[in-house]
Amino acid sequence: MIPQNNREQYKISFLKFIKNLKVYEDQILKLNKYEIEIDYSDIRQGQYLISKDLYYRFKSLCLILNTPSEAALYSISRGIIDTYSVLYMISCFSGKEENYLRYLLYLLDAVRSRSNSLDIFTKNVDNLSKDSLTGIQMAKQSDLEAENRILDIIKQKKWTFKIDESNIQKSNWKYIDISGKFYKNAYNWNELYQIARIPPHLSIMFNSLYSSFIHGLGVSIMKSENDDKVQDQFTVDFFMLLIGFIIKINNINFPNELKEFNSKCVDQFIIDSSWELWNKLHDKNYSKSV
């Protein structure tokens, strides 16, 4: 049985979470002019689509919070944190020019990965129907055209810095140094979380404990002794802050479109304080590569 005081605190936190999610929703609606045919050269369209994807993940999280499945809660939470870290990486970590390069490499990684997966699938499955083969060939052709378009954009732009060719060959949007001077030249997810202003102790938890649930390890079927919604409480409190962070990032990415938009959240002071405090932790551990 959930203690009354914990149940009431959770209701208060969940209400704050929902109110901030509504501010986020209104922001996404203000940006719907980017609901157009994909333009790989426009980073703002990509930033909008990632932000919109995050909004729907938060909506799904609301449904999962009403279920007893810890595995589902941790899995969607990890997906949100990963996607948020990508948005931060291509929006705030570096200057506009390098953000743009990371975004193009991020797209390049996507189309190459999908095409490689289709190759592996078709080589290991016999007797595919004609319609299936046609669909796969069309998808691969589309990915090849997208890859060539993205590579053209990278090659034709006059960058103010030297790009190590291996970063392009490997679609390495997680690179640490743009010139490739490091042997290990890619941030891992734990490092990406910390770059995105998530404190180290939380980054480690998301990267290790949450992964155990995603991969279905033994801990995911062990009965929790925690019957007082402590984990749900942490989830809504943390993601209330993260929604505030995403709203801040959207204001940075779309200053003209959101100029007249009232983006004030519930507990805005706490969000602003956390943004600054976590930024100090970030600056202590990471410096921009350019």
C-alpha positions, 0 to 999 in steps of 0.5 A, a space after each residue: 500500500 502506498 503511503 498517503 503522503 507519498 501518493 499525494 506528493 506523486 500527484 503533485 509532481 505528476 501534475 507539474 509534469 503534465 503542465 510542462 508537457 502542455 507548454 512543450 506541446 504548444 511550442 511544437 505546434 508553433 513550429 509545425 511549418 517544418 512539417 514539410 518534405 525532408 530537406 537534408 540541408 536544413 538543420 532546423 527541420 531536423 531539430 524540430 523533428 527530433 524535438 517532436 519525436 521527444 514530445 510523443 515519447 513523453 506522451 507514451 511515458 504518461 501511459 506507462 507510468 500507469 502500469 506496473 512494468 518497471 521494464 517498460 518505464 526504464 526502456 522508454 526513459 532510456 530512449 528519451 534520454 538518448 534522443 535528448 542527448 542527440 538533440 543537445 549535441 546538434 544544438 548546444 555543444 559546439 558552434 552553429 557550424 560544427 552543430 551542422 556538421 554533426 547533424 549531417 553525419 548523424 543523418 549519414 549514419 542513419 541511412 547507412 545503418 538502415 541500408 546495411 541492415 537491409 543487406 544483412 537481412 536479404 542475404 540471410 533470408 531465403 524465398 522472399 516474395 517479389 513484393 518484399 524484394 521490390 520494397 527492400 530495393 526501393 528502400 535501399 535506393 532511397 537511402 543511397 540517394 539520401 547518402 549521396 545528397 548528404 555527402 554532396 552537402 558536406 563536400 560542397 560547404 566551405 568549412 572553416 575547420 579541417 575535417 578528418 576524412 575518417 569521421 565522414 567514412 565512419 559517419 562519426 557524429 559522436 567524434 571527440 576531435 574533428 581533426 581525428 587526432 585521438 585514437 579513441 575518437 567517439 564519445 560513448 553514451 555515458 559521456 553524451 549524457 554528461 555533455 547534455 548536462 546530465 550529472 555523472 551519477 545519473 548518467 551512470 545509472 541511465 547507462 547501466 541500470 536502465 540498459 539492464 532492463 532494455 536488454 532483458 537481463 535478470 534484474 528486469 524480472 526481479 520483484 522490486 521491494 519498492 512499493 511506494 512509487 519512488 521510481 515513478 516519483 523520480 521519473 516525473 521529477 527528473 523529466 519535468 526538468 528535462 522538458 524544461 531543458 528541451 524547451 530552452 533548447 527549442 528557444 535557442 534553435 528557433 528564436 524567431 518562431 518562438 519570439 512571442 511564445 510564453 515558454 515559462 514552465 512550472 518551477 521555472 526557477 528550479 529548471 533554470 538553476 539546474 540548467 546552470 548547475 549541471 552546465 558547470 559540471 559539464 564545463 568541468 569535464 568537457 570542452 568543445 572540440 572546436 
